[in-house]
Amino acid sequence: MCRNIKTLANFEPPATDAEVHASALQFVRKLSGTTKPSRANELAFERAVEKVEAAARELIDSLLINATPKNRELEAEKAKARSAKRFGT
């Protein structure tokens, strides 16, 4: 799994379309091995991002989760603390 793809399910507020798109883009970049496709592959790349984005949104919206939604700000603070501990910043 690509480290830049974040968990988007079970958050309050829910994942935005921009977050889902960013995750889809990262996933397609990882699969294709490139951050920017050539002109010849641009259409296929964009089509793949659209399809992955749609599938991700459908999955997130249809998951039945019994756990209490996570607080986005609190989870971001925890991630920053882990990063600071890991990298000593």
ABEGO torsion letter per residue (X at the ends): XBAABBBABGBOBBBBAAAAAAAAAAAAAAAAGBABBBAAAAAAAAAAAAAAAAAAAAAAAABBBABBBBBAAAAAAAAAAAAAAAAGX
